[in-house]
Amino acid sequence: MATEDLIEIKDYIKKELDNPTATVNVINKIIAKYEGLKQFPLMGVELSTKINVQTDFRYVVSGNYLVIYRADHEFVYIYRILYAGRDYLKILFPNEVGIDFQEE
């Protein structure tokens, strides 16, 4: 899904916003952010510290986008790249009822 998300982001910025320069900049920043996970796989925030659902998803922020991933001993798995303004909790957990952010 992450590949499709990246293509969707690229197409949206390029076609809807008619800004090829921004397209290149945003995509390159997102790629650089998730490439950094190779060296520091645990640099992202644990999503379960922010919401009331137990999960091993982590995320890093790249501008207006969230790179949602999981890391194990050997690999980093990029699951989604989502616009932070979207209801990404419902996208990630479509079957959860009453999912919400935890109070800090």
DAUR-V962148 format. One record per residue. RES is the residue in one letter. PHI is phi in whole degrees, -180 to 180 (999 if undefined). PSI is psi in whole degrees, -180 to 180 (NA if undefined). D_FIRST is the distance of its C-alpha to the first C-alpha in whole Angstrom. Layout:
RES & PHI & PSI & D_FIRST
RES & PHI & PSI & D_FIRST
//
This chain:
M & 999 & -32 & 0
A & -61 & -38 & 4
T & -63 & -44 & 5
E & -64 & -39 & 5
D & -61 & -45 & 6
L & -63 & -42 & 9
I & -64 & -42 & 10
E & -62 & -43 & 10
I & -62 & -47 & 12
K & -60 & -48 & 14
D & -64 & -41 & 15
Y & -62 & -51 & 16
I & -65 & -42 & 18
K & -69 & -47 & 20
K & -88 & -51 & 21
E & -74 & -41 & 21
L & -94 & -9 & 23
D & 51 & 51 & 24
N & -137 & 84 & 24
P & -61 & -34 & 23
T & -66 & -45 & 24
A & -63 & -37 & 22
T & -57 & -52 & 19
V & -62 & -45 & 20
N & -62 & -48 & 21
V & -64 & -48 & 18
I & -63 & -43 & 16
N & -63 & -38 & 18
K & -67 & -41 & 19
I & -63 & -46 & 15
I & -62 & -44 & 15
A & -62 & -38 & 18
K & -64 & -48 & 17
Y & -77 & -23 & 15
E & -65 & -33 & 17
G & -63 & -22 & 20
L & -67 & -22 & 18
K & -60 & -42 & 19
Q & -86 & -35 & 23
F & -130 & 74 & 22
P & -65 & -20 & 19
L & -102 & 16 & 21
M & -71 & -21 & 22
G & -76 & 162 & 19
V & -80 & 139 & 20
E & -71 & 123 & 20
L & -62 & -33 & 18
S & -66 & -15 & 21
T & -80 & -13 & 24
K & -107 & -19 & 23
I & -129 & 167 & 22
N & -94 & 39 & 24
V & -132 & 133 & 21
Q & -78 & 124 & 21
T & -154 & 156 & 18
D & -101 & 12 & 18
F & -66 & 144 & 15
R & -125 & 167 & 16
Y & -148 & 152 & 15
V & -125 & 152 & 17
V & -102 & 134 & 18
S & -131 & 96 & 17
G & 63 & -121 & 20
N & -93 & 13 & 18
Y & -122 & 149 & 15
L & -112 & 130 & 14
V & -99 & 111 & 12
I & -96 & 128 & 11
Y & -150 & 169 & 11
R & -128 & 148 & 14
A & -130 & 141 & 17
D & -124 & -161 & 19
H & -63 & -30 & 22
E & -116 & -34 & 21
F & -128 & 158 & 17
V & -114 & 128 & 15
Y & -111 & 113 & 11
I & -85 & 119 & 9
Y & -95 & -49 & 6
R & -144 & 155 & 6
I & -128 & 109 & 8
L & -125 & 145 & 10
Y & -65 & 130 & 14
A & -65 & -22 & 16
G & -78 & -11 & 18
R & -79 & 164 & 16
D & -82 & 74 & 16
Y & -67 & -22 & 13
L & -66 & -41 & 15
K & -69 & -30 & 15
I & -70 & -44 & 11
L & -76 & -34 & 11
F & -129 & 68 & 14
P & -65 & -22 & 15
N & -99 & -1 & 18
E & -83 & 136 & 20
V & -104 & 136 & 23
G & 72 & 24 & 24
I & -70 & 136 & 22
D & -158 & 169 & 23
F & -75 & 144 & 24
Q & -79 & 148 & 27
E & -71 & 142 & 30
E & -98 & NA & 31
//
